[in-house]
């Protein structure tokens, strides 16, 4: 019978062996670039250059919806743009009358288009807006895993589901995840595995200040990469312990491959990261009830 440490070692060895031969990392959820940006008030799609500008803005900010409107338009809908939010410029044209006398009598000849800028805000940047037709995640492909849900809830971590990015924000001690219904899985994982893998990755990050985990002195500029190694290994350990997946998935190895330089530069980096990941997963598993620990 494998001990807890044997489980960790098996996962570590499997991932390390796969690092040199894995493909590109796949994002396991859909993003806003799959939809055309629209004006939230008129319902009209933006066109031309505005489409590209709004796509880029949505991608960079991680917005899960492509609904936009000006400050005034949101106000007219009873919504309020949050303080400090930055708008995205869109271009539009207004026809102006010529002021010279050489335009002739042709009506079109007396008017010229003048480019103007407006600043629009995404629906994720406002409070108090309810769409006329509520969107429901009818295509949610994530199946609840009771043990994982219980652990996440027992940890007490503040988790917000919004946008199209996943991250842990130290300044507010908050985890942000895309809504479950946006998770579609990858070529090597189901939507369920993908969601819980991402959630447990960010939950491992959440343990950093609680375990006083810092890599600045040891790794210098590579400290961020070292913490990412810990988070992804922690997600792999926890996924195995909680029954999210029966064995280490290629997704974990694909993600770690983007940090392979640090592993080559420091032969002990992976051992250090694995040790810290084990410490983090032990810390989180301690939130389980006595009955759950006995059943594990």
Legacy VTK file of the C-alpha trace (Angstrom):
# vtk DataFile Version 3.0
C-alpha trace
ASCII
DATASET POLYDATA
POINTS 296 float
0.000 0.000 0.000
1.414 3.362 -1.019
2.011 5.962 1.653
1.227 9.627 1.129
4.888 10.350 0.371
5.016 7.468 -2.129
2.061 9.043 -3.929
3.864 12.368 -4.113
7.017 10.715 -5.438
5.152 8.785 -8.115
3.448 11.960 -9.333
6.720 13.911 -9.265
8.611 11.249 -11.215
5.845 10.931 -13.822
5.727 14.662 -14.468
9.494 15.062 -14.563
9.820 12.255 -17.130
7.207 13.920 -19.341
8.678 17.413 -19.299
11.031 16.991 -22.239
8.396 15.496 -24.537
5.214 17.456 -23.972
3.385 19.775 -26.336
2.077 23.315 -25.830
-0.086 24.161 -22.852
-3.827 24.277 -23.568
-6.144 26.696 -21.803
-9.064 24.593 -20.526
-11.776 27.245 -20.742
-13.325 29.347 -23.482
-12.528 33.026 -23.739
-14.246 36.185 -24.938
-12.545 36.155 -28.337
-15.083 33.560 -29.482
-17.859 36.163 -29.585
-18.328 39.456 -31.384
-18.253 42.545 -29.142
-21.667 44.210 -28.915
-23.088 47.373 -27.418
-24.931 46.331 -24.261
-27.594 49.004 -24.755
-28.342 48.907 -28.490
-27.381 45.287 -29.094
-25.496 46.306 -32.246
-22.200 44.595 -33.027
-19.091 46.750 -33.199
-17.381 46.794 -36.568
-13.967 47.197 -38.173
-11.094 48.385 -36.017
-13.331 48.500 -32.958
-13.755 44.720 -33.045
-10.012 44.179 -32.815
-9.528 46.798 -30.099
-12.286 45.329 -27.946
-11.080 41.775 -28.490
-7.591 42.742 -27.365
-8.921 44.633 -24.343
-11.152 41.718 -23.340
-8.318 39.224 -23.739
-5.856 41.271 -21.683
-8.343 41.945 -18.896
-9.821 38.459 -18.916
-13.431 39.523 -19.473
-15.772 36.586 -20.016
-18.367 38.626 -21.924
-18.050 41.031 -24.824
-20.770 43.518 -23.882
-19.686 47.166 -23.815
-21.209 50.642 -23.421
-20.172 54.211 -22.674
-20.281 55.698 -19.176
-23.454 57.578 -20.104
-25.119 54.530 -21.626
-24.431 52.415 -18.544
-25.828 55.212 -16.378
-28.997 55.312 -18.460
-29.377 51.557 -17.850
-29.100 52.111 -14.104
-25.563 50.743 -13.872
-22.479 52.391 -12.391
-18.942 52.128 -13.728
-16.728 51.224 -10.776
-14.278 53.854 -9.562
-10.823 53.432 -11.063
-11.955 51.370 -14.075
-10.317 52.375 -17.351
-12.290 52.655 -20.565
-11.377 51.261 -23.981
-11.449 53.659 -26.949
-13.709 53.002 -29.925
-13.816 55.119 -33.057
-16.910 56.483 -34.759
-17.594 59.065 -37.442
-19.727 62.162 -37.352
-20.702 64.026 -40.535
-19.856 67.725 -40.355
-20.815 70.553 -42.705
-18.016 72.113 -44.706
-17.305 75.729 -43.834
-15.794 76.706 -47.206
-17.756 77.934 -50.199
-16.073 75.660 -52.761
-18.024 72.518 -51.982
-20.660 73.199 -54.629
-24.345 72.621 -54.311
-24.153 68.841 -53.963
-25.359 67.904 -50.495
-22.766 65.149 -50.138
-20.035 67.513 -51.173
-20.873 69.886 -48.321
-20.446 67.251 -45.595
-17.283 65.455 -44.462
-16.784 62.578 -42.021
-14.913 63.475 -38.833
-13.434 60.705 -36.695
-14.315 60.811 -33.012
-13.371 58.666 -30.030
-15.658 57.331 -27.344
-14.620 55.351 -24.296
-16.519 52.189 -23.498
-16.545 49.932 -20.470
-17.087 46.188 -20.320
-20.018 44.741 -18.384
-17.448 43.300 -15.959
-16.455 46.872 -15.032
-19.899 47.985 -13.845
-22.233 47.337 -10.946
-26.008 47.229 -10.982
-26.602 45.886 -14.479
-28.967 43.013 -15.133
-29.299 41.837 -18.742
-32.845 41.690 -20.021
-32.340 38.035 -20.860
-30.444 36.337 -18.085
-27.660 34.088 -19.231
-27.639 30.661 -17.611
-24.787 28.133 -17.769
-26.936 25.475 -19.408
-23.892 23.853 -20.983
-21.957 23.355 -17.749
-19.797 20.280 -18.300
-18.236 20.250 -14.824
-19.485 17.468 -12.564
-19.195 18.264 -8.831
-16.608 16.212 -6.928
-17.768 16.109 -3.328
-14.362 15.656 -1.682
-12.802 18.482 -3.669
-15.744 20.794 -2.995
-15.619 19.985 0.718
-11.907 20.743 0.935
-12.220 24.019 -0.967
-15.111 25.117 1.253
-13.366 24.033 4.463
-10.265 26.044 3.585
-12.255 29.254 3.918
-10.523 30.741 0.879
-12.404 33.606 -0.757
-13.160 32.509 -4.329
-14.871 34.653 -6.967
-16.049 33.206 -10.268
-15.832 35.903 -12.946
-13.947 36.839 -16.080
-11.821 34.547 -18.210
-8.622 34.399 -16.205
-7.550 32.368 -13.191
-5.278 33.868 -10.547
-4.626 34.404 -6.856
-4.533 38.081 -5.867
-2.300 38.512 -2.783
-3.385 42.121 -2.157
-6.958 41.017 -1.410
-6.164 37.398 -0.500
-8.686 36.315 -3.135
-8.845 33.600 -5.776
-10.524 34.461 -9.084
-11.657 31.688 -11.424
-13.658 31.652 -14.669
-17.272 30.473 -14.146
-17.591 26.696 -14.256
-19.646 26.683 -17.447
-16.724 28.200 -19.380
-14.549 25.151 -18.768
-14.452 22.816 -21.742
-11.432 20.673 -20.923
-8.505 19.964 -23.222
-7.334 17.125 -25.443
-6.052 15.341 -22.335
-8.554 16.300 -19.651
-12.267 16.569 -19.071
-13.954 19.833 -18.135
-14.269 18.510 -14.573
-10.561 17.678 -14.309
-9.670 21.030 -15.843
-11.829 23.070 -13.467
-10.641 21.390 -10.297
-7.052 21.341 -11.536
-7.145 25.116 -12.013
-8.986 25.689 -8.723
-6.474 23.592 -6.780
-3.577 25.332 -8.536
-4.797 28.716 -7.320
-5.618 27.296 -3.882
-1.991 26.177 -3.619
-0.928 29.760 -4.391
-3.299 30.818 -1.587
-1.217 28.828 0.903
1.962 30.839 0.156
1.464 33.629 2.739
0.077 31.146 5.268
3.175 28.964 5.017
5.529 31.943 4.603
6.650 30.546 1.236
9.011 32.938 -0.521
11.540 32.252 -3.277
13.118 35.665 -3.779
16.464 34.941 -2.136
16.874 31.453 -3.559
15.753 32.016 -7.151
15.965 35.776 -7.670
14.311 36.723 -10.983
13.049 33.157 -11.325
11.066 33.324 -8.061
7.756 33.624 -9.956
8.540 30.512 -11.977
9.434 28.617 -8.805
6.086 29.500 -7.216
4.272 28.380 -10.368
6.081 25.046 -10.142
4.852 24.665 -6.570
1.276 25.556 -7.498
1.066 23.136 -10.390
2.659 20.300 -8.474
0.344 21.031 -5.564
-2.632 20.818 -7.931
-1.376 17.445 -9.194
-0.924 16.103 -5.668
-4.337 17.284 -4.529
-6.065 16.064 -7.700
-4.750 12.580 -7.018
-5.645 12.624 -3.322
-9.155 13.981 -3.848
-10.072 11.687 -6.720
-10.174 14.406 -9.354
-8.040 12.243 -11.605
-6.593 8.784 -11.139
-3.120 9.609 -12.394
-0.968 12.658 -13.257
-2.327 14.236 -16.429
-0.257 15.452 -19.340
-1.741 18.905 -18.743
0.341 19.304 -15.605
3.493 18.415 -17.492
2.609 20.736 -20.363
2.194 23.626 -17.973
5.460 22.872 -16.190
7.313 22.697 -19.499
6.974 26.469 -19.810
9.190 26.710 -16.721
11.686 24.089 -17.832
14.553 26.597 -17.980
14.582 26.987 -14.222
14.787 23.228 -13.854
17.773 23.060 -16.164
19.518 25.980 -14.480
19.054 24.572 -10.992
18.990 20.797 -10.620
17.542 21.106 -7.125
14.740 23.442 -8.174
12.296 20.650 -8.876
13.061 18.893 -5.609
12.558 22.136 -3.718
9.304 22.861 -5.540
8.021 19.326 -4.947
8.822 19.604 -1.249
7.012 22.935 -0.962
4.071 21.563 -2.955
3.819 18.590 -0.605
3.836 20.967 2.356
1.063 23.034 0.761
-1.082 20.007 -0.049
-0.609 18.661 3.494
-1.723 22.027 4.833
-4.876 21.980 2.690
-5.677 18.316 3.327
-5.616 19.063 7.045
-8.898 20.935 6.516
-10.601 17.628 5.824
-12.722 16.179 8.582
-11.479 13.151 10.516
-13.907 10.903 8.648
-12.693 12.181 5.284
-9.057 11.623 6.244
-9.809 8.041 7.279
-11.591 7.401 3.990
-8.703 8.852 1.955
LINES 1 297
296 0 1 2 3 4 5 6 7 8 9 10 11 12 13 14 15 16 17 18 19 20 21 22 23 24 25 26 27 28 29 30 31 32 33 34 35 36 37 38 39 40 41 42 43 44 45 46 47 48 49 50 51 52 53 54 55 56 57 58 59 60 61 62 63 64 65 66 67 68 69 70 71 72 73 74 75 76 77 78 79 80 81 82 83 84 85 86 87 88 89 90 91 92 93 94 95 96 97 98 99 100 101 102 103 104 105 106 107 108 109 110 111 112 113 114 115 116 117 118 119 120 121 122 123 124 125 126 127 128 129 130 131 132 133 134 135 136 137 138 139 140 141 142 143 144 145 146 147 148 149 150 151 152 153 154 155 156 157 158 159 160 161 162 163 164 165 166 167 168 169 170 171 172 173 174 175 176 177 178 179 180 181 182 183 184 185 186 187 188 189 190 191 192 193 194 195 196 197 198 199 200 201 202 203 204 205 206 207 208 209 210 211 212 213 214 215 216 217 218 219 220 221 222 223 224 225 226 227 228 229 230 231 232 233 234 235 236 237 238 239 240 241 242 243 244 245 246 247 248 249 250 251 252 253 254 255 256 257 258 259 260 261 262 263 264 265 266 267 268 269 270 271 272 273 274 275 276 277 278 279 280 281 282 283 284 285 286 287 288 289 290 291 292 293 294 295
